[in-house]
């Protein structure tokens, strides 16, 4: 089952992807997570990506596309994968289609998470993450049991630099300009399925499971 998650940053793609991983046993490939892990480890890729990420800009395609296409060749992707945060512009989407088609392959479905912008802003500026394991919390609910300390690994829980309000606003602009056009791209390919991401988590999961049954 090869899935792409589409939708604005903060629409809940990462949260739902993690739950789908447990259910379907396919890897969650988040380019944002890959860049953040590289940043934590101080790799050259992480250092190059940092300036773009801190400004809420997209990391250049030269640093992104091959990274993902290589990752999709790993043995754990044989049964499928959940791509989250990639593709992020038309050229990434076209590069993905081309690479998959060359292998006689294609994605099954592009789940499009739709959520009102004021809800997104509230969610993103309230988001807190563990700097060690990446677990996600929110000041509007779901906070760690001990303030500032991750429930899962005990690491520090902080606000990501790119979740500050002014950066969030810029990330949304970048989303509308560069990422939204790929929604139409996948719609024309007959792959888009719209998901109402404003519903409670359990309801969204139930809807996703209903949609994904067709691709098992
Ligand atoms: P995310 O966690 O998916 O919101 O990603 C955080 C940041 O990583 C983005 O604001 C970009 O700077 C960068 N990033 C993640 N995925 C991509 C991508 N496919 N192309 C370019 N930049 C990306």
Boltz pocket constraint, residues with backbone or C-beta under 6 A from the ligand:
constraints:
  - pocket:
      binder: B
      contacts: [[A, 9], [A, 31], [A, 32], [A, 33], [A, 35], [A, 49], [A, 52], [A, 53], [A, 54], [A, 56], [A, 57], [A, 58], [A, 59], [A, 60], [A, 64], [A, 84], [A, 85], [A, 86], [A, 87], [A, 88], [A, 92], [A, 162], [A, 171]]
      max_distance: 6.0
